[in-house]
């Protein structure tokens, strides 16, 4: 019975690390999206000023 209790903390740690990885990945995707949005806004403003 003692062996089962060793699995749960490892499983929790694994889930925690996966969530951190997904959070970093989502943050990178959001930053890339924001950069594209800023570039598109700059192009739009440049075209409207002409």
Secondary structure, 3 states (H helix, E strand, C coil): CCCCHHHHHHHHHHHHHHHHHHHHHHHHHHHHHHHHHHHHHHHHHHHHHC
